[in-house]
Amino acid sequence: MPFVFLRTNLPDEKLSKEFHLQLAAKVGEALGKSVEKVSLTIETNLRMTRGTSFDPLCELHICSIGLSTREQTVPLTKTMTEFLEEHTGIPRSKLIMSFMPILPHLVAINGHVVQ
C-alpha cells in the first residue's frame, strides 16, 4: 500500500484530475502494485524554493512496503523523473524525490494492520 505525496509550487490548474490518476497508475506500475492500493496526495500552490530560486519545482515522496533497496529506487527514480518532467514541464534539476520503506505492521486499512 504505497503512500505517495507530490508537493509543488505549480498552480492547481496545471495538474488536472487526469494527471492525478495517471501519476497514481504510474507509481503502481513502477512498484508492481495495483493502482487500487496507491494512496496519492497532491499539494499545489506551495511556497517552495530550491536554493534561492522560486522556479517551478516539486517533491515526490513515496513510502511503500518492501521498498528498501537501491535496485528498486534507481529504476523508480528514472521512471518518475521521466513522467514528471513530461507531464509537469518541470526540469529534472527541480524534481526532488525521497523513498521510504515501511513495515507491514505499521500500515492499517479497513481497521486491520497489513499482513
Buried (B, 14 or more C-beta within 10 A) or exposed (E): BBBBBBBBBBEEEBBEEEBBEBBBBBBBBBBEBEBEBBBBEBBBEEEBEBEEEEEBBBBBBBBBBBBBEEEBBEEBBEBBBEBBBEBBEBEEEBBBBEBEBBEEEEBEEEEEEBE
